[in-house]
């Protein structure tokens, strides 16, 4: 699955928010969702890795919430723990429930 195809599933999920794409604030955030006065940064990637974790951590400095959005992967416990430890949300798309 391409990153753009994956992103569309999360766009649908956040469709009740005001959405902005490829927002540049010195570096690019894939999706920014706005609701009331809250800004949510969403980094969409085809796999969970340390680069996307680093991006999500950096997003916490400028946004109220920061999420990593990835497809379902085998045994996500380590990734869940990393996200929990750094205060990052983890959104997982499961092809089975689309």
C-alpha positions in Angstrom: 0.0 0.0 0.0 1.3 3.4 -0.9 1.5 6.2 1.6 -1.1 8.3 -0.2 -3.5 5.3 -0.2 -2.9 4.8 3.5 -3.3 8.5 4.2 -6.8 8.5 2.6 -8.1 6.1 5.3 -6.9 8.5 8.0 -8.4 11.5 6.1 -11.7 9.7 6.1 -11.3 9.0 9.8 -10.7 12.7 10.6 -13.2 14.0 8.1 -15.2 15.9 10.7 -12.1 18.1 11.4 -10.7 20.9 9.3 -7.8 19.2 7.5 -4.7 20.6 6.0 -2.1 18.6 4.1 1.7 18.8 3.8 1.8 21.7 6.3 5.3 23.3 6.3 6.6 24.9 9.5 10.3 24.4 8.8 9.6 20.7 8.0 6.5 19.1 6.5 3.7 17.5 8.5 1.6 15.0 6.5 -1.8 16.0 7.9 -2.9 18.6 10.4 -6.4 18.3 11.8 -7.9 21.3 13.5 -10.9 21.2 15.9 -11.8 24.3 18.0 -8.5 25.6 19.1 -6.7 22.3 19.0 -4.1 21.3 16.4 -3.3 17.7 15.7 -0.3 16.6 13.7 -0.5 13.2 12.0 2.5 11.6 10.4 1.5 8.9 7.9 4.0 6.3 7.0 3.9 2.8 5.5 6.0 1.4 8.4 6.8 2.4 12.0 10.5 3.4 12.4 12.6 5.7 14.4 12.5 8.5 11.8 8.7 8.8 12.1 9.0 8.6 15.9 11.5 11.5 15.8 9.1 13.5 13.6 6.2 12.9 15.9 8.2 13.9 18.9 9.3 17.1 17.2 5.6 17.8 16.3 4.7 17.9 20.0 6.5 21.2 20.3 4.1 23.0 17.9 0.9 21.0 18.1 -1.5 20.0 20.9 -1.4 16.4 19.9 0.9 14.3 17.7 0.1 10.9 16.1 1.9 8.3 14.0 -0.5 6.7 11.5 0.7 3.3 10.0 -0.8 0.1 8.6 -1.3 -2.8 10.9 1.9 -4.7 11.7 2.9 -7.8 13.6 3.3 -7.5 17.4 3.0 -3.7 18.0 3.7 -3.8 21.7 7.2 -2.3 21.5 5.9 0.5 19.3 2.9 1.2 21.6 5.3 1.4 24.5 7.6 3.9 22.7 4.6 6.1 21.8 3.2 5.9 25.3 6.6 6.8 26.8 7.0 9.8 24.5 3.3 11.0 24.7 2.6 10.2 21.0 -0.6 8.7 19.7 -0.5 5.6 17.5 -3.2 5.1 14.8 -3.1 1.7 13.1 -5.1 1.0 9.9 -6.3 -2.6 9.7 -7.3 -3.7 6.2 -9.7 -6.1 7.7 -11.9 -3.3 9.1 -12.0 -0.8 6.3 
